[in-house]
Amino acid sequence: MSLERALTAFAGFMVLLSVALTAFVHENFVWFTVFIGLNLFQQSYTGFCPATMIMKKFFGFKTEAELALSK
């Protein structure tokens, strides 16, 4: 799995988790959903996302470009 696909899956999971927390735990968890959305928005413009650095460094994910070069 490429880094980009892993990031998309992680973001989707976090959004679903934050919505479930908002619905079942406390309504202020909606701010967690807002934070995730803002982080996705800024990442689309800047390319900076802390989750990608963690996934690459600690879990060994490679970008699609790196995977294409290794074939």
Secondary structure, DSSP 4 states (H G I P E B T S, - for coil): -BHHHHHHHHHHHHHHHHHHHHHHT-GGGHHHHHHHHHHHHHHHHH---HHHHHHHHHH--B-HHHHHHH-
